Amino acid sequence: MQQIISFLYKNKLFILFLLLEFFAIIFTIQSHSFHKSKFVNSANFLSGGIYNRINNFKEFLLLKKENERLNDENVYLKNLLGLDSLAVLDADIAVIDTLKFKQKYNYTGAKVINNNFRKNNNYLTINKGSNQGLGSDLGVINSKGIVGITKSVSGNYATVLSILNVNSRINAKLLNSDHYGSLSWDNNDYNVVQLLDLPIQAAIYAGDTVITGGKSTIFPEGIPIGTIKDFKTLNNNYEYINILLFNDMSSIGFVQVIKNFDKMEIKSLEEKSTNE
């Protein structure tokens, strides 16, 4: 305390000068509209910049929660898509019958808690399982396209066979034709997969869009996959067709798991026909 008093006494003239200068500025601003407007504008500029930075920081902190909210909203809207009538199971889940493909699907939102994309056999782990109605062999997508197929399921978690897995095979087709092939991965680039078994009669061009074919009970027809990056023909066949994915498989956050309620009926009918 003594040091503070000593400091004030030694610098009393300088402190008096600062006080007089401060009051002079205040009186000048108050008595002249031009100076007052400049001061207000400067103060608004500074405070606006500070508030903007604070708001940006708050938005960054809330980004995770906002992404989760958007994913839940996505799931809800997908469950409502194409309905003439709606059978609501609870506040967030609905059974739908799509008008275009005539199959019943239900979407469940989940978060990816682990993601491998640099191995031969890549898997993801999501935070939903059998307690939330999930099982194996269910399609997994997000807003940009396909992600994979559920494999092993526990009470509250499930592993997903990534499309970046050398054992993955997914029915796919060209958007603008009815020619089908099989989606695979050659373990090279995690942004690029391959379309196999496409007949040479299918005319393709770089930039053509590839979607799910709907020839299985896992994915509905029309889920985005990617675009044709390049291709090569050999002996009147496609030697390779590279597909640039819409999804960045190194950055998968929230997903939706697709359940086809007609799956068991379709499989039972097909098995019966095979055994006859």
Backbone torsions as a table, in degrees:
resi	resn	phi	psi	omega
1	MET	NA	-40.0	179.5
2	GLN	-62.9	-36.8	-179.8
3	GLN	-67.5	-36.7	178.7
4	ILE	-65.9	-44.5	178.6
5	ILE	-62.7	-41.9	179.2
6	SER	-62.6	-40.9	179.3
7	PHE	-63.9	-44.9	-179.8
8	LEU	-63.8	-38.5	-179.1
9	TYR	-67.8	-41.8	-178.5
10	LYS	-67.8	-31.1	-175.6
11	ASN	-111.8	28.3	-175.1
12	LYS	-63.3	-36.5	-179.2
13	LEU	-68.4	-42.5	-179.7
14	PHE	-66.6	-40.8	178.2
15	ILE	-65.8	-39.1	177.0
16	LEU	-62.7	-39.8	178.6
17	PHE	-62.4	-44.0	179.6
18	LEU	-63.0	-40.9	178.6
19	LEU	-64.1	-45.0	178.8
20	LEU	-63.1	-39.3	179.3
21	GLU	-64.1	-41.4	179.6
22	PHE	-61.7	-47.8	179.7
23	PHE	-65.8	-33.9	178.2
24	ALA	-64.1	-41.9	179.0
25	ILE	-65.3	-42.6	179.8
26	ILE	-61.3	-46.0	-179.6
27	PHE	-64.5	-38.1	179.1
28	THR	-63.6	-44.7	179.8
29	ILE	-64.0	-42.4	-177.5
30	GLN	-68.7	-30.8	-174.4
31	SER	-95.6	-8.8	179.7
32	HIS	-126.3	118.4	-176.4
33	SER	-63.6	-34.5	-179.3
34	PHE	-63.6	-49.4	179.6
35	HIS	-64.6	-36.3	-179.6
36	LYS	-64.7	-43.3	-179.9
37	SER	-65.1	-39.0	177.9
38	LYS	-63.2	-41.4	-179.4
39	PHE	-65.1	-44.4	-180.0
40	VAL	-62.7	-42.3	179.3
41	ASN	-62.7	-42.1	179.0
42	SER	-65.3	-42.3	178.8
43	ALA	-63.8	-41.3	178.4
44	ASN	-64.8	-38.2	178.9
45	PHE	-62.5	-46.4	-179.4
46	LEU	-66.8	-47.5	-178.9
47	SER	-66.6	-36.4	177.8
48	GLY	-62.8	-41.8	177.8
49	GLY	-63.3	-41.3	179.2
50	ILE	-65.1	-47.1	179.7
51	TYR	-62.1	-36.5	-179.9
52	ASN	-64.8	-41.9	178.7
53	ARG	-66.8	-39.6	177.7
54	ILE	-63.7	-42.2	-180.0
55	ASN	-65.2	-41.5	178.0
56	ASN	-61.5	-38.8	179.1
57	PHE	-66.9	-41.8	178.0
58	LYS	-63.6	-41.5	179.1
59	GLU	-63.0	-37.8	178.1
60	PHE	-63.1	-41.7	179.8
61	LEU	-66.6	-32.0	-177.4
62	LEU	-91.6	-0.2	-174.6
63	LEU	-60.8	-42.5	-179.8
64	LYS	-60.1	-45.6	180.0
65	LYS	-66.1	-38.1	179.9
66	GLU	-66.5	-40.7	177.4
67	ASN	-61.9	-40.7	178.4
68	GLU	-65.1	-40.2	178.3
69	ARG	-63.9	-42.6	179.6
70	LEU	-65.0	-37.6	178.3
71	ASN	-65.5	-42.7	177.5
72	ASP	-62.1	-39.0	178.7
73	GLU	-67.0	-38.7	176.6
74	ASN	-59.5	-46.1	179.4
75	VAL	-60.5	-46.2	-178.7
76	TYR	-61.4	-44.0	-179.1
77	LEU	-67.1	-37.5	178.1
78	LYS	-65.0	-37.0	178.4
79	ASN	-70.2	-21.6	178.1
80	LEU	-91.1	-12.2	-169.8
81	LEU	-61.1	128.3	171.0
82	GLY	73.1	26.6	-175.6
83	LEU	-91.9	135.3	163.8
84	ASP	-89.4	-38.2	174.8
85	SER	-138.7	156.3	-172.4
86	LEU	-128.2	128.5	174.3
87	ALA	-104.7	101.6	-174.9
88	VAL	-83.2	127.7	177.3
89	LEU	-89.6	-40.0	172.1
90	ASP	-155.5	-165.9	-172.9
91	ALA	-65.1	-25.8	-172.7
92	ASP	-119.7	-6.4	-173.7
93	ILE	-123.2	136.9	177.4
94	ALA	-140.2	147.9	174.9
95	VAL	-91.3	131.2	-178.0
96	ILE	-125.8	156.9	172.9
97	ASP	-122.7	103.7	-174.8
98	THR	-65.7	140.3	-177.4
99	LEU	-71.1	-30.4	-172.8
100	LYS	-82.1	-43.6	-171.7
101	PHE	-111.3	-1.2	171.0
102	LYS	57.1	37.8	174.8
103	GLN	-129.9	150.6	-178.3
104	LYS	-93.7	127.2	-178.9
105	TYR	-132.4	149.1	173.3
106	ASN	-128.7	138.6	-178.2
107	TYR	-112.7	132.0	177.5
108	THR	-120.2	126.2	179.6
109	GLY	-77.3	145.1	178.5
110	ALA	-151.8	163.2	178.4
111	LYS	-114.7	136.8	176.6
112	VAL	-79.1	122.3	-179.9
113	ILE	-107.0	-8.9	174.9
114	ASN	-155.0	139.7	-176.0
115	ASN	-145.2	116.2	173.3
116	ASN	-102.2	137.1	179.2
117	PHE	-143.8	5.3	-177.8
118	ARG	-114.5	5.3	-179.8
119	LYS	-101.3	-179.6	174.4
120	ASN	-74.0	-43.9	-176.7
121	ASN	-115.4	86.1	-173.9
122	ASN	-87.9	141.0	178.0
123	TYR	-131.5	155.8	169.1
124	LEU	-117.2	158.8	173.9
125	THR	-123.0	132.8	179.6
126	ILE	-118.1	159.9	-172.7
127	ASN	-95.2	32.8	173.3
128	LYS	-133.5	148.5	-177.5
129	GLY	-147.7	-149.6	-175.8
130	SER	-64.5	-29.1	177.4
131	ASN	-64.7	-21.9	177.9
132	GLN	-102.7	13.8	175.4
133	GLY	88.6	10.9	-178.7
134	LEU	-90.8	154.7	175.9
135	GLY	-142.5	-169.0	178.8
136	SER	-81.9	163.4	177.2
137	ASP	60.0	42.5	173.7
138	LEU	-112.0	140.0	179.9
139	GLY	-70.2	142.5	178.8
140	VAL	-124.2	127.1	-177.6
141	ILE	-136.6	172.8	165.4
142	ASN	-137.6	-167.1	-174.3
143	SER	-66.3	-18.2	-178.0
144	LYS	-98.2	-17.7	-179.9
145	GLY	152.1	-159.6	-174.7
146	ILE	-75.6	150.8	178.7
147	VAL	-120.7	-44.1	-179.5
148	GLY	170.1	-159.4	-177.2
149	ILE	-134.5	133.2	-179.6
150	THR	-61.5	143.2	-176.9
151	LYS	-117.7	-79.2	179.2
152	SER	-102.3	142.1	-175.5
153	VAL	-132.0	132.3	171.5
154	SER	-112.5	-168.6	-177.0
155	GLY	-58.5	-46.8	-174.4
156	ASN	-124.3	8.3	-179.1
157	TYR	-142.2	161.2	176.5
158	ALA	-150.0	145.4	172.4
159	THR	-95.2	148.9	-176.7
160	VAL	-122.9	122.4	173.6
161	LEU	-69.6	108.3	-175.6
162	SER	-67.6	153.6	171.6
163	ILE	-65.0	-16.8	173.8
164	LEU	-91.8	55.1	177.5
165	ASN	-134.3	129.7	-174.7
166	VAL	-63.7	-15.6	178.6
167	ASN	-94.9	-1.3	-178.0
168	SER	-77.8	133.9	174.3
169	ARG	-137.3	120.2	-177.1
170	ILE	-130.1	131.5	178.2
171	ASN	-64.9	129.4	-177.4
172	ALA	-140.7	159.9	179.9
173	LYS	-147.5	166.4	173.5
174	LEU	-78.6	141.6	-178.8
175	LEU	-61.2	-38.6	-171.9
176	ASN	-99.8	16.5	176.2
177	SER	-154.6	174.4	179.3
178	ASP	-103.9	23.6	176.3
179	HIS	-86.0	130.7	-174.5
180	TYR	-112.0	157.0	174.2
181	GLY	-150.2	-167.5	-179.3
182	SER	-124.4	129.9	-178.5
183	LEU	-85.8	130.6	-179.2
184	SER	-140.0	-179.4	178.7
185	TRP	-139.7	134.6	-176.0
186	ASP	-97.0	9.8	175.3
187	ASN	66.7	32.0	177.6
188	ASN	-109.0	-72.5	-175.6
189	ASP	-109.7	125.9	-178.1
190	TYR	-74.1	-1.3	174.8
191	ASN	-99.6	-5.4	-172.2
192	VAL	-131.5	129.9	173.1
193	VAL	-119.2	176.9	-175.6
194	GLN	-121.0	144.0	174.7
195	LEU	-103.2	115.8	-176.3
196	LEU	-105.2	160.6	170.6
197	ASP	62.8	23.0	175.1
198	LEU	-80.6	128.2	-178.5
199	PRO	-66.1	148.8	-177.6
200	ILE	-65.5	-19.6	178.1
201	GLN	-66.3	-19.0	179.1
202	ALA	-77.8	111.5	178.1
203	ALA	-77.4	121.7	-178.2
204	ILE	-124.4	156.5	-179.9
205	TYR	-140.4	150.5	175.2
206	ALA	-58.5	132.0	-178.6
207	GLY	99.9	-11.5	177.1
208	ASP	-62.7	143.9	-178.5
209	THR	-88.7	139.0	177.8
210	VAL	-116.0	135.4	-178.3
211	ILE	-131.3	170.9	174.5
212	THR	-67.2	145.9	-173.2
213	GLY	-86.8	-21.1	-179.4
214	GLY	76.9	12.6	179.8
215	LYS	-90.6	16.6	174.7
216	SER	-136.4	172.5	179.7
217	THR	-92.5	9.2	-175.6
218	ILE	-92.8	-54.7	-179.5
219	PHE	-110.5	137.1	169.5
220	PRO	-65.5	159.2	175.5
221	GLU	-69.2	141.1	171.1
222	GLY	99.6	4.3	176.1
223	ILE	-72.8	128.9	-178.1
224	PRO	-61.7	143.6	175.2
225	ILE	-119.8	-58.2	-179.1
226	GLY	175.6	-163.6	178.4
227	THR	-124.7	152.8	179.3
228	ILE	-67.2	119.5	179.7
229	LYS	-83.6	-52.3	176.6
230	ASP	-162.1	167.9	-179.8
231	PHE	-158.4	166.6	179.9
232	LYS	-145.8	137.7	176.7
233	THR	-104.0	148.1	178.8
234	LEU	-152.5	125.7	179.1
235	ASN	53.2	47.2	176.7
236	ASN	61.1	30.7	174.4
237	ASN	-140.4	160.3	173.2
238	TYR	-80.8	115.5	178.5
239	GLU	-69.8	-41.5	173.5
240	TYR	-157.0	152.5	172.8
241	ILE	-134.7	112.0	-179.4
242	ASN	-91.7	131.9	-178.5
243	ILE	-113.5	119.2	175.7
244	LEU	-81.1	116.9	-174.9
245	LEU	-67.9	145.3	170.3
246	PHE	-70.1	-35.6	-179.0
247	ASN	-80.0	142.7	166.1
248	ASP	-90.1	99.4	-172.5
249	MET	-70.6	-7.7	175.9
250	SER	-86.6	-6.2	-176.6
251	SER	-141.6	78.2	179.4
252	ILE	-112.8	119.9	-177.3
253	GLY	-104.0	-74.9	-178.8
254	PHE	-109.0	143.7	-176.3
255	VAL	-134.6	170.5	171.8
256	GLN	-124.8	135.5	179.3
257	VAL	-102.7	130.4	-173.9
258	ILE	-101.2	127.7	175.8
259	LYS	-116.3	123.7	179.8
260	ASN	-97.4	112.8	-176.7
261	PHE	-72.6	-13.1	177.3
262	ASP	-93.5	1.4	-172.3
263	LYS	-57.9	-51.3	-176.4
264	MET	-65.0	-38.9	178.9
265	GLU	-63.8	-43.6	-179.9
266	ILE	-65.0	-45.8	-179.2
267	LYS	-63.3	-41.5	180.0
268	SER	-62.3	-42.1	179.4
269	LEU	-65.4	-42.6	-179.7
270	GLU	-66.2	-40.7	178.4
271	GLU	-65.1	-38.5	178.6
272	LYS	-63.1	-41.4	179.9
273	SER	-67.9	-35.3	-179.8
274	THR	-68.5	-36.4	-176.2
275	ASN	-81.7	-13.0	-179.0
276	GLU	-78.0	NA	NA
